[in-house]
Amino acid sequence: MADQLLRQAIETDDITGLEPLLKEYLSQDGADLWEKNPLLMAFHGGSVNCAKEIVRLKPELAWQKNPDGSGATVIHFICGAATDAAIVKAVVEADTYRMICTNRDNQFATPFHTAAINGKTDVLSLLVTLCPRCIENMTSHQETALHLASKNNHCDSFLLLVEELERHGRMDLLKREDNEGNTVLHYATPRKQIQILKVLLPDKSTNAVPLVEVNSRNKDGFTALDLHYQNPGDRNDKDIGDILHQAGAKEGKYLNSSRGEQPSSSQSLPPGVPGTSEGMSWMMKFAAMGVFITIAGAAFASLPNLNSVYSLRLHKQTSMTSAKDLIMAPMLLPSIFAYMVFNTATFMASMIVILVIICSFKWSFYYRAISFFIMGAFSVSYAFLAKEVMPKFWISVASHEISSFWFVWLYDTFLACTVVTVCLMGKLIHYIFFKLLKRRWRGRGCPITRIRICV
């Protein structure tokens, strides 16, 4: 009975006696279900007065979360689906503390972000007016409403937001980057949003200052021009190309060059395509990783076959040798020890190189985690196998005893430190030699270019 009476009141938008009806309705079983939310009923019926009164009486109804697991609330749904801003205005005005404007879902998106995603221009304008600080909010991906509007091809909403930014003195938000390093220009360019591009990069003849950095690079190293070239169908899009080039756009791979030269759009190739310097770099990395994986695998595979070279009896013998005796007579160590030192050094050096190459790839967290797990398991397996293969003896240092297994790792550590020291010393000697040679040639009045050629 309460259900029918409440529905009739909402359908006629009559708030007389709404409070007791609402109280009785919510006390029933199942009234807390999403589809039975009275505020949603008022929204679907276009009942502005009832919606406002419901929020005033039971503000928690606006915060009820969607059971789909997204964390979106009723007000998220209303702001994203409203065809008339009047009901949104009624709901927001009923919330004295404007908490509705800052309510967030699991992606940290507010109702303002939802309106931008769905291109609800009237709702965006209303929310900025009623709650100006909502324009500064960002999602968990560091996206502003500007990012979302452009990303979802709502140019009218984007242009409205730019006007609101100018009115509130927050034009700096146009330069914000999301967690992938993308600015709004990175989204507008590949989507051919010429209206947005003209606003962000005004014609130089108007003496207007660009609102964004035209050569800003995202985390993949791409500029807006790179993204324009990545789609072969866009390469000859004259309007977009003219806007970008007129603003001084460059490809990411040319930004660090001393002269800043770059080929014309008819000659340039998309970044990462085989044949370009970036594409060759990726090919070389994969080739190098394949080589070092082979080396590491060979070092690992050699351990089980050592018994065919070194007698098994060595593994059964145990002995104690002092560090002093080893210094005086290093030949006391079994020959397998030297092999294990260099084999382990080769294996670990290969694994380190592979690790560095993997870290240089723009892989997702999951791919990297899987790769690191495999490398870790491979390294631990090598250590266990090496411990079984290594003959058992101990080195006494003062009152401490070091097993042959750990002695191998100490040797490898010493070997690594020696190599690093030699490299640093060589670099230092080269630097000093270059400085002295440079000073000598300068004293003779010779150009620096000649010195560089000689060195």
Stockholm file with secondary structure:
# STOCKHOLM 1.0

chainA/1-455         MADQLLRQAIETDDITGLEPLLKEYLSQDGADLWEKNPLLMAFHGGSVNCAKEIVRLKPELAWQKNPDGSGATVIHFICGAATDAAIVKAVVEADTYRMICTNRDNQFATPFHTAAINGKTDVLSLLVTLCPRCIENMTSHQETALHLASKNNHCDSFLLLVEELERHGRMDLLKREDNEGNTVLHYATPRKQIQILKVLLPDKSTNAVPLVEVNSRNKDGFTALDLHYQNPGDRNDKDIGDILHQAGAKEGKYLNSSRGEQPSSSQSLPPGVPGTSEGMSWMMKFAAMGVFITIAGAAFASLPNLNSVYSLRLHKQTSMTSAKDLIMAPMLLPSIFAYMVFNTATFMASMIVILVIICSFKWSFYYRAISFFIMGAFSVSYAFLAKEVMPKFWISVASHEISSFWFVWLYDTFLACTVVTVCLMGKLIHYIFFKLLKRRWRGRGCPITRIRICV
#=GR chainA/1-455 SS CHHHHHHHHHHTTCCTTHHHHHHHHHTSTTTTSGGGCHHHHHHHHTCHHHHHHHHHHCGGGGGCBCTTTTCCBHHHHHHHHCSCHHHHHHHHHHCTTCGGGGCCCTTCCCHHHHHHHTTCHHHHHHHHHHCGGGGGCCCTTCCCHHHHHHHTTCHHHHHHHHHHHHHHTCGGGGGCCCTTSCCHHHHHTTTTCHHHHHHHSCCGGGTCCCSSCTTCCCTTSCCHHHHHHHSGGGTTCHHHHHHHHHTTCCCGGGTTSSSCCCCCTTTCCCTTCTTSHHHHHHHHHHHHHHHHHHHHHHHHHHTGGGGGTSCTHHHHCCCEEEHHHHHHCGGGSCHHHHHHHHHHHHHHHHHHHHHHHHHHSCCCHHHHHHHHHHHHHHHHHHHHHHHHHSCCCEEEETTEEEEHHHHHHHHHHHHHHHHHHHHHHHHHHHHHHHHHHHHHHHHTTCCHHHHHHHC
#=GC SS_cons         CHHHHHHHHHHTTCCTTHHHHHHHHHTSTTTTSGGGCHHHHHHHHTCHHHHHHHHHHCGGGGGCBCTTTTCCBHHHHHHHHCSCHHHHHHHHHHCTTCGGGGCCCTTCCCHHHHHHHTTCHHHHHHHHHHCGGGGGCCCTTCCCHHHHHHHTTCHHHHHHHHHHHHHHTCGGGGGCCCTTSCCHHHHHTTTTCHHHHHHHSCCGGGTCCCSSCTTCCCTTSCCHHHHHHHSGGGTTCHHHHHHHHHTTCCCGGGTTSSSCCCCCTTTCCCTTCTTSHHHHHHHHHHHHHHHHHHHHHHHHHHTGGGGGTSCTHHHHCCCEEEHHHHHHCGGGSCHHHHHHHHHHHHHHHHHHHHHHHHHHSCCCHHHHHHHHHHHHHHHHHHHHHHHHHSCCCEEEETTEEEEHHHHHHHHHHHHHHHHHHHHHHHHHHHHHHHHHHHHHHHHTTCCHHHHHHHC
//
